Amino acid sequence: MLKTAISNGAVRNSHALVVDEIGRSIITGAYPTGSLVPGDAELAERFNVSRTVLREAMKTLAAKGLIVAKARIGTRVTERRNWNFFDSDVLRWHLDSGFDATFLRHLAEMRLSFEPSAARLATRNATPDDIARMKDCVKSMYEAVSMEDFAYADLSLHMAMIDAAGNPFMYSVGSLIEAALVTSFKLSSPIGDPKRHLVTSQRHERIVKAIEAGDAEAAARATEVVIIEGRDRLFATSENSSAVQPAL
């Protein structure tokens, strides 16, 4: 997701292009909840793909929870509660559709529900190699000279903390962290603002220092600070640029 955002797109085959186009149409409401997606013949002609490619694309969208096929009825867009918001494509389509304060607030709430816990677990389970990896990520944040370098270092640190926590269930929520950082990369990178660059790097370094010291509560608090400050900065940036008022 982050690589795609940085590169402004990715090379896709026919299957991926169909999935992307229909998925975006569902997320943006072009195909509203409860509506029928156009039939196979229409879609095959529109995308200039075979029925086989189209069927596989629809299976992919169904696996993401966006559609359901019914015999003799057609393929219908499902209710939002059925969508897999942990899926990286579903998250990316939401982010690409424009700033949505409610969506980003929900994203921050989810991060606050599990990342501080990951930090606590990391204080118990992190190995010396885990600590060294996290320190390397912080070093890369300090030394970053481009938005891309900073974003990669930031994401790498958060994922290193998830790894150090040692709980395999947490890997499934890594896409939420990446989605938040994609938004930050697009709207509010600290690169170009030396003071904020320094402060943001220091905030992340405090997480690593607390984990290394075995101070679970300090690590959790430092993680909360990073998430909350990032969230509030995004809202402030959006307010300044488009007068969007988040519902906090």
N, C-alpha and C positions, 0 to 999 in steps of 0.2 A: 504494500500500500504506500509506504513512504517513498520507495524507489519510483513508483509510478507517478506520485505527486511531484517529485523533484524533476523527473524527466518529461513531465507534461504528457504522459501517455506511455503506452507500451505496444510492442508489436503483438498482434493478435491473429489467430487463425479464424476461419469462418465460424466455427462453433463459438469461440469466445466473443466474436463481434455480435453474434445474434443474442447471446446471453446478456452482453453489456447493454445493447440497445433496448431490449425488452425490459430488463431489470431496471434501467433508468426510467423508462416510461411508467413503470409501476410505482417506483419510489416517488416520482414527481407528481403522480396523480393523473398523468395522461391516460393511463388505464386505471380508473378508480377501483377502490375496493368493491368487490361484488360484481364488477363488470366482466364480460367475456372478452378474452384475448381474441384477435382475429384468427380465422381458421388456418389450417396448414397450407392450403393452396395459396391464400393471399400472402402469408408470411414467406413462403418459399419463393414466391415471385418477387416480393419486396426486397428480400436479402440476396436473391439470386443464389440460393443454396439448395441442396438436395433435401428430399423429405427425411433422409437418414440423419443429416446434420441437424435439421430442425428438431426432430424427435429427441436427439441427444441434448440439444440446448434446452428443450422444455423439461427434460428430466432433471437437468442441473438446476433450473429455476424452481422446480418442485422441491428438490432437496433443500433449497434455501428457505422453503416455507412460503414462497411468494404466490404460487399458483397451485391449483388442484384440478385434475382432469376428471370429467364425469362422462360416462358413456352416453351417447345420444343427446348430450347437452352442450359439451364443449369444455374449454379450459377457462376457469374462472379465477380472478384475482382474490386471494384470501384476505381475511381480516389482519390488521397490523399485528395483533397479538400472536399470530402464528408465524410471523417473520423471524428469521434467525438473526438477531442483532449482534451475535458474536461472529457472524460471517464477515470476512474482510471485504467482499464485494458489496454486501448490503450496507456496511458502514461507509465505504468509499462513495457509493452512490448518494447517500444522504449528505455527506460532506461536500460533494461536488455540486449539489443542487442549491447551494447558497447557505449563508449564515442562518442557523435556526437556534435561537437562544434556549428554547425548551429542550431540544435534542442535546445540546452541549451541556446543559445543566444535568440532564439525566446521565450523560456520559461521565461527568465529574462525580456524581453521586455514586455511580458504580465503582469508579476507581477508588473513592474514599472507603468503599465497603470492603475492598480486598487488598489494596496495596499496603496500607499500614500493617495489616496482618502478615503480609509477605515479609515486610521489614522485620517484624518481631521474630518470625520463623528463621529468617536469615541470621539473626544474632545467635541462634542456637545451632544452626546447621551449616553455616558457611565454612568452607575449607580455606586454607591459606591461598590456594589458587583462585578461589572465588573472590577473596578480598583483593588479590593482586589484579584480577580482571576488572573489578569495579574501580579500583584506583586508576587503572589505565584509561577507563572511560572518562573519569573526572578530568584527568590530565588532558585528554583530547578535547573536552569541553572548554577548558581554559585556553587551549592553543588554537581552537577553531578560528579560521579566517573567513569562512563562508557560511551562509545559512545551511547549506547542505551538510558540511562537516559537523556543524553544531547539532543539527537534527539527528544525524546518525549516531553521534556520541551520546546524546541524550537518551535516545531509544535503547542503545546498547546497554547503558547503565541500568535502566529500569528492567530490561530483560535479564540482565546479569543478576539483579536482586531476586527476580522471580526464580531463576535457576538455583540461586543459593538457598532459597526457602526450602527446596527439596520436596515440594508437594506437587505431584504431576497434574492435579486438577487445575492448578493455577496457569498452566501453559495455555489452557483454552481461552483465557481472558486476555492474553497478550495482544490480541487484535484491538481491544478497547484502548490500551495504552497507545498503540500505534496510531489509532484514529485521532486521539487527542493531540498527539504530537504532529500529525499531518496538519491539523487545523492551526496549531501554533506556528508551524513552519510557514504556512500561507499568510497568516495575519499578523503575527507578533513575534518574529525572531529577534533575539537580543543583539544579533550581529549588526554592527553599525552604531551601537550605543554602548561604549566601553564600560560605563558604570553599571548598566543593567547586565551586561555580559559577565562582569566580575561577580556581581551579587548572585545571579542565577547559578553560576558555577559553584560559588561558595555554599549556596543552599543545598545543592546536590552533594557536595563534599561532606556536609554535616551528616547526611544519611550514612555514608560509607564509614565515617569515623565512629558513629554510634554503633553500627553493626560490628565493626572491628573491636570496639570496647566491650561488646556484649550487653549494651544498654538497650534493651528491647523497647522500652517506652520512649526513650529519646529518639530512637530510629523511627518509630511510628509517628511521633510528633513531627519530626523533620520531613517525613514523607508527606504528611498531611499539609504542611506548609507549602511544599512544592506544588502539590495539586491545586490547592486553593488559590495560591498566588497566580498560577498559570491560568486557571479559570477566570479569575477576576480581571486579569490583564486582557484576555480575549474579549470579554464583555466590554471593557473600557475602550479597547481599540475599535470594536464594532460600533459603539455609541458615538465615538468621535467621527467615524467615517460615514455612518448611515443612520444614526439616531435610533438604533434598535435598543430597546429597553428590556433587559432580561428579567424574567420572572423568578426572582430569588427569594 
